[in-house]
């Protein structure tokens, strides 16, 4: 199944990844940012409905110069003490938030339309692919409507969130390590979409469905074969 997922990503297709019963218990739609289109945005907005996020590898995050949002809050808390009180130190399923800053590409208008967000995401991937991360501020502005996530160094070897799993998929597929992920929500219950229904959606739309456990195991094999 992992080979089908990697091939789908290289073809610019969406794949579905369920993390774990012991974590968020959520299925995310994931696509390579370098292939992001307004059509992807429309489908994911309508059929997933969660928060659009753009995972970045730790290397790309460092090259772009984007911090964890918690680091910004820590530095700013001397001026705005409430930020220290808002520290997300009680996340029930994790130790640290992956959230970074929000951005728009400078050539977008409001930044929120499907066209604008697809543009921001695609242009960010292009910047990283071309090794022009130092020009980030020239082409992007913040705050914006695209939420960046910093993957942990070593991604799934350090943390097993969708942020890291997205970057592991990009690495194994040989793609730019910038991705898009969005949680699949359930209109009926107000919670996350049950796993069985996410799998059924994948079947109906001819998309690959992958478990986090299988993804992480595949990455371990990938590293062993590459070393």
KAURGI-V810382 format. One line per field, one symbol per residue. phi: phi as a letter, one per 20 degrees, with the letter a starting at -180 (. if undefined). psi: psi as a letter, one per 40 degrees, with the letter a starting at -180 (. if undefined). Layout:
phi=???
psi=???
This chain:
phi=.fffffffffemeecdcefafecflcddecbfffdfcgfggfffffddneefccfcffffffffneefgffffffeffecgffffegeecffdbebeefdedbcffeeefnefgfffffgffffffgffemdgfegffdccbfbddeecefffnkffdbdefgfffffffffemdgeccccbfeddffdndffggffffffgffdldfdcegfffffffffffffee
psi=ddddddddddefiiihhhcieebdfihihhihdeehidddddddddeceahhighiidddddddfhiidddddddedddgdddddehgefheeidiiehaiiiiieeicdeeiddddddddddddddddeffdeedddeiiiiaehhihhiihebeedifidddddddddddefihghihihihihddeeaihiddddddddddefihhhidddddddddddddde.
